[in-house]
């Protein structure tokens, strides 16, 4: 999620403490606040802050329970949590660190110490995020890899279920790629994969969408908040992006240039559905596109009743 400044969620039931931390942090960071556990969990999931500063002693759901729930949620488990406490430091630090907290701030807060500790934790998060991005890149094409897709698919499926939005999944296969490799050589085949991957990634357009190399000559696309109408627009854009490259393929049998076949599937996820059924439906659509002559898009919509596990 791109931001001008890093986002910090401050959680405290005391308006005075919230105001103090807001004043300390607001010059360097975006700050949002919650004064109870339920709001904290909701904001953490929806806003995906870069850091959470969490008071331990709160009525109802205390800081420990909030932290435990944050770490149990795949949307929020990687967000670093710093506790604020005026309690017995050694005993409480041990408990908080065991729950996954990364650091503590002691009350009464010292602005220079707060800023230094926050700065250190955000720098560590930037480094972790960078390494995570590197591990999610396909070495040949330079686009997202299968691991990145699987993580994104899980996250966006859950998000779509929570928000009751549609989601679209694309499976893309290069037409007669084996004959391309046989005719032009594997180095040319690698170049073809790189060029197509980059071209289709640019054609996706929306920052929240994902195109990844799934395996071999197969690519997979994930478009949150996209129904069948939107999937048709994106699918045609992907087809045209590949055709516009005009990469020669004299042995295709489909066209004198490299083309792709695309199968897309859409649904509105619910608790009665699973991700595997959407992936299978996209595979069925891809098979239909190939059987229908290739170099085309087929879209299947999943009826809600058909998704029951």
Buried (B, 14 or more C-beta within 10 A) or exposed (E): EEEEEBBBBBBBBBEEBBEBBBEBBEEBBBBBBBBBBEBBBEBBBEBBBBBBBBBBBBEEBBBBBBBEBBBEEEBBEBBBBBBBBEEEEEEBBEBBEEBBBBBBBBBEBEEEEBBEBBEEBBEEBEEEEEEEEEEBBBEEBEBBBBBBBBBBBEBBBBBBBEEEBBBBBBBBBBBBBEBBBEBBEEEBBEBBBBBBBBBBBEBBEEEBBBBBBBEEBBBBBBBBBBBBEBBBEBBBBBBEBBBEBEBEBEEBEBBEBBBBBBBBBBBBBEEEBBBEBBBBBBBBBBBBBBEEEBBBBBBBBBEEEEBEE
